[in-house]
Amino acid sequence: MSAALRPRVLVVMGVSGSGKSSIALRLRDELGWPFQEGDELHPKANVAKMAAGIPLTDEDRGPWLDTCAQWIRERLEAGTGGLLTCSALRRVYRERLGEGRPGLHFLYLKVPEVVLRARLERRRGHYMPPTLLPSQLRTLEEPGADEPALVVPVEQTVDETASDVIAVLRRLDTQSS
């Protein structure tokens, strides 16, 4: 289904509970591009802070964003494409990740707050508690029209959302041909 797609790096972004990992893993299965869970790149101090219910500061996020940016650069240079989950909540974070690099796009998963709260209350085994959602929502700057972002309202199943994303990527390929 996706063999003809031009490899690119997609940063699957959004607040906690938006479905970043589920959608990115489904896209990985469909596209065969390398996948990196951004949460796994956080320094231990960040994980401990979030697990304690303390929101991260921009200073806390800096080293993590730099590690994510390195992963993105490596995939772009290799030409393999890639899928990275990363909240990328603010424009300055997206710029730090490499906004403007050819082949890099942000996939913003837009989910209603009531759905996010319900998902986080049900989630088990993740270090970030639901009490940090308000902090993330306050920090969130949705991508602007001038950013290389695909905005996807997540109102369907993971499979349907992934299919919609692949259809958009096909259109991008057609437009750039």
C-alpha positions as a Markdown table, in Angstrom:
| # | Residue | x | y | z |
|---|---|---|---|---|
| 1 | Met | 0.0 | 0.0 | 0.0 |
| 2 | Ser | 2.8 | 2.5 | 0.8 |
| 3 | Ala | 5.8 | 1.3 | -1.2 |
| 4 | Ala | 5.6 | 4.3 | -3.5 |
| 5 | Leu | 5.8 | 6.9 | -0.7 |
| 6 | Arg | 8.9 | 9.1 | -0.6 |
| 7 | Pro | 10.6 | 8.6 | 2.7 |
| 8 | Arg | 10.4 | 11.6 | 5.1 |
| 9 | Val | 10.6 | 12.1 | 8.8 |
| 10 | Leu | 7.4 | 12.6 | 10.6 |
| 11 | Val | 7.4 | 14.0 | 14.2 |
| 12 | Val | 4.2 | 12.7 | 15.6 |
| 13 | Met | 3.3 | 15.4 | 18.1 |
| 14 | Gly | 0.7 | 16.3 | 20.6 |
| 15 | Val | 0.0 | 16.3 | 24.3 |
| 16 | Ser | 0.2 | 13.2 | 26.5 |
| 17 | Gly | -2.7 | 10.9 | 25.6 |
| 18 | Ser | -3.2 | 12.1 | 22.1 |
| 19 | Gly | -2.2 | 8.7 | 20.6 |
| 20 | Lys | 1.3 | 9.5 | 19.4 |
| 21 | Ser | 2.8 | 6.1 | 20.0 |
| 22 | Ser | -0.3 | 4.2 | 18.7 |
| 23 | Ile | -0.5 | 6.2 | 15.5 |
| 24 | Ala | 3.3 | 6.2 | 14.9 |
| 25 | Leu | 3.6 | 2.4 | 15.5 |
| 26 | Arg | 0.7 | 1.8 | 13.0 |
| 27 | Leu | 2.5 | 4.1 | 10.5 |
| 28 | Arg | 5.7 | 2.2 | 11.1 |
| 29 | Asp | 4.0 | -1.1 | 10.3 |
| 30 | Glu | 2.5 | 0.4 | 7.2 |
| 31 | Leu | 5.5 | 2.4 | 5.9 |
| 32 | Gly | 8.4 | 0.4 | 7.2 |
| 33 | Trp | 10.2 | 3.5 | 8.3 |
| 34 | Pro | 12.4 | 3.5 | 11.4 |
| 35 | Phe | 10.6 | 4.4 | 14.6 |
| 36 | Gln | 11.8 | 6.1 | 17.8 |
| 37 | Glu | 9.7 | 6.6 | 20.9 |
| 38 | Gly | 10.7 | 10.1 | 22.0 |
| 39 | Asp | 9.9 | 9.4 | 25.7 |
| 40 | Glu | 12.8 | 6.9 | 25.7 |
| 41 | Leu | 15.2 | 9.8 | 24.8 |
| 42 | His | 14.4 | 11.8 | 27.9 |
| 43 | Pro | 17.2 | 12.1 | 30.5 |
| 44 | Lys | 16.6 | 10.2 | 33.7 |
| 45 | Ala | 16.2 | 13.5 | 35.6 |
| 46 | Asn | 13.3 | 14.5 | 33.3 |
| 47 | Val | 11.5 | 11.2 | 33.8 |
| 48 | Ala | 11.9 | 11.4 | 37.5 |
| 49 | Lys | 10.6 | 15.0 | 37.5 |
| 50 | Met | 7.5 | 14.1 | 35.5 |
| 51 | Ala | 6.9 | 10.9 | 37.5 |
| 52 | Ala | 6.8 | 13.2 | 40.6 |
| 53 | Gly | 4.1 | 15.3 | 38.9 |
| 54 | Ile | 6.5 | 18.3 | 38.3 |
| 55 | Pro | 6.1 | 19.9 | 34.8 |
| 56 | Leu | 9.3 | 20.2 | 32.8 |
| 57 | Thr | 10.8 | 23.6 | 32.0 |
| 58 | Asp | 12.3 | 24.8 | 28.7 |
| 59 | Glu | 15.7 | 24.2 | 30.3 |
| 60 | Asp | 14.7 | 20.6 | 31.2 |
| 61 | Arg | 13.5 | 20.0 | 27.7 |
| 62 | Gly | 16.6 | 21.3 | 25.9 |
| 63 | Pro | 18.9 | 18.3 | 26.0 |
| 64 | Trp | 16.0 | 16.0 | 25.2 |
| 65 | Leu | 15.0 | 18.1 | 22.1 |
| 66 | Asp | 18.7 | 18.1 | 21.0 |
| 67 | Thr | 18.8 | 14.3 | 21.2 |
| 68 | Cys | 15.5 | 14.1 | 19.2 |
| 69 | Ala | 16.9 | 16.6 | 16.6 |
| 70 | Gln | 20.0 | 14.4 | 16.2 |
| 71 | Trp | 17.8 | 11.3 | 15.5 |
| 72 | Ile | 15.9 | 13.4 | 12.9 |
| 73 | Arg | 19.1 | 14.6 | 11.2 |
| 74 | Glu | 20.4 | 11.0 | 11.1 |
| 75 | Arg | 17.2 | 9.7 | 9.4 |
| 76 | Leu | 17.1 | 12.6 | 6.9 |
| 77 | Glu | 20.8 | 12.1 | 6.0 |
| 78 | Ala | 20.3 | 8.4 | 5.6 |
| 79 | Gly | 17.2 | 8.9 | 3.4 |
| 80 | Thr | 15.3 | 6.2 | 5.3 |
| 81 | Gly | 12.4 | 8.3 | 6.5 |
| 82 | Gly | 11.4 | 7.9 | 10.1 |
| 83 | Leu | 8.8 | 8.3 | 12.8 |
| 84 | Leu | 9.5 | 10.1 | 16.0 |
| 85 | Thr | 7.0 | 10.6 | 18.8 |
| 86 | Cys | 7.7 | 13.9 | 20.5 |
| 87 | Ser | 5.2 | 16.3 | 22.2 |
| 88 | Ala | 6.8 | 19.3 | 20.4 |
| 89 | Leu | 4.4 | 21.5 | 22.2 |
| 90 | Arg | 5.8 | 24.9 | 21.4 |
| 91 | Arg | 6.9 | 26.4 | 18.1 |
| 92 | Val | 10.4 | 27.1 | 19.5 |
| 93 | Tyr | 10.7 | 23.3 | 20.3 |
| 94 | Arg | 9.7 | 22.5 | 16.7 |
| 95 | Glu | 12.3 | 25.0 | 15.4 |
| 96 | Arg | 14.9 | 23.3 | 17.6 |
| 97 | Leu | 14.0 | 19.9 | 16.2 |
| 98 | Gly | 14.8 | 21.2 | 12.7 |
| 99 | Glu | 11.7 | 22.8 | 11.3 |
| 100 | Gly | 12.4 | 23.9 | 7.8 |
| 101 | Arg | 14.6 | 21.0 | 7.0 |
| 102 | Pro | 13.5 | 19.4 | 3.7 |
| 103 | Gly | 11.8 | 16.1 | 4.3 |
| 104 | Leu | 10.7 | 16.9 | 7.9 |
| 105 | His | 7.0 | 17.3 | 8.7 |
| 106 | Phe | 5.1 | 17.5 | 12.0 |
| 107 | Leu | 2.0 | 15.4 | 12.4 |
| 108 | Tyr | -0.1 | 17.1 | 15.1 |
| 109 | Leu | -2.7 | 14.9 | 16.6 |
| 110 | Lys | -5.5 | 17.1 | 17.8 |
| 111 | Val | -7.7 | 15.5 | 20.4 |
| 112 | Pro | -10.5 | 17.1 | 22.5 |
| 113 | Glu | -9.5 | 17.7 | 26.2 |
| 114 | Val | -12.3 | 15.5 | 27.5 |
| 115 | Val | -11.0 | 12.5 | 25.4 |
| 116 | Leu | -7.4 | 13.2 | 26.6 |
| 117 | Arg | -8.5 | 13.2 | 30.3 |
| 118 | Ala | -10.3 | 9.9 | 29.9 |
| 119 | Arg | -7.4 | 8.2 | 28.1 |
| 120 | Leu | -4.9 | 9.3 | 30.7 |
| 121 | Glu | -7.1 | 8.1 | 33.5 |
| 122 | Arg | -7.1 | 4.6 | 31.9 |
| 123 | Arg | -3.5 | 4.5 | 31.0 |
| 124 | Arg | -1.2 | 2.3 | 33.1 |
| 125 | Gly | 2.6 | 1.9 | 33.2 |
| 126 | His | 3.5 | 5.4 | 32.0 |
| 127 | Tyr | 5.6 | 7.7 | 34.1 |
| 128 | Met | 3.6 | 10.9 | 33.3 |
| 129 | Pro | 0.6 | 11.2 | 35.6 |
| 130 | Pro | -2.7 | 12.7 | 34.3 |
| 131 | Thr | -2.2 | 15.6 | 36.6 |
| 132 | Leu | 0.3 | 17.1 | 34.2 |
| 133 | Leu | -2.2 | 17.4 | 31.3 |
| 134 | Pro | -3.3 | 20.9 | 32.3 |
| 135 | Ser | 0.4 | 22.0 | 32.2 |
| 136 | Gln | 0.8 | 20.5 | 28.7 |
| 137 | Leu | -2.4 | 22.1 | 27.4 |
| 138 | Arg | -1.2 | 25.5 | 28.7 |
| 139 | Thr | 2.2 | 25.0 | 27.0 |
| 140 | Leu | 0.7 | 23.8 | 23.7 |
| 141 | Glu | 1.0 | 26.1 | 20.7 |
| 142 | Glu | -0.8 | 24.4 | 17.8 |
| 143 | Pro | 1.3 | 24.5 | 14.6 |
| 144 | Gly | 0.7 | 27.6 | 12.5 |
| 145 | Ala | -0.3 | 27.6 | 8.9 |
| 146 | Asp | 3.3 | 28.6 | 8.0 |
| 147 | Glu | 4.8 | 25.5 | 9.7 |
| 148 | Pro | 5.4 | 22.1 | 7.9 |
| 149 | Ala | 2.6 | 20.4 | 9.9 |
| 150 | Leu | -0.2 | 18.1 | 9.1 |
| 151 | Val | -3.1 | 18.6 | 11.5 |
| 152 | Val | -5.1 | 15.5 | 12.1 |
| 153 | Pro | -8.2 | 15.6 | 14.3 |
| 154 | Val | -8.2 | 12.2 | 16.0 |
| 155 | Glu | -11.8 | 11.2 | 15.9 |
| 156 | Gln | -11.4 | 7.8 | 14.4 |
| 157 | Thr | -9.7 | 4.5 | 15.1 |
| 158 | Val | -5.9 | 4.2 | 14.9 |
| 159 | Asp | -6.1 | 2.3 | 11.6 |
| 160 | Glu | -8.4 | 4.9 | 10.1 |
| 161 | Thr | -6.2 | 7.8 | 11.3 |
| 162 | Ala | -3.1 | 6.1 | 9.9 |
| 163 | Ser | -4.9 | 5.6 | 6.6 |
| 164 | Asp | -5.8 | 9.3 | 6.5 |
| 165 | Val | -2.2 | 10.3 | 7.2 |
| 166 | Ile | -0.9 | 8.0 | 4.4 |
| 167 | Ala | -3.4 | 9.5 | 2.0 |
| 168 | Val | -2.1 | 13.0 | 2.9 |
| 169 | Leu | 1.5 | 11.9 | 2.4 |
| 170 | Arg | 0.5 | 10.5 | -1.1 |
| 171 | Arg | -1.0 | 13.9 | -2.0 |
| 172 | Leu | 2.2 | 15.6 | -0.8 |
| 173 | Asp | 4.2 | 13.3 | -3.0 |
| 174 | Thr | 2.0 | 14.1 | -6.0 |
| 175 | Gln | 2.2 | 17.8 | -5.4 |
| 176 | Ser | 6.0 | 17.7 | -5.2 |
| 177 | Ser | 6.4 | 15.7 | -8.4 |
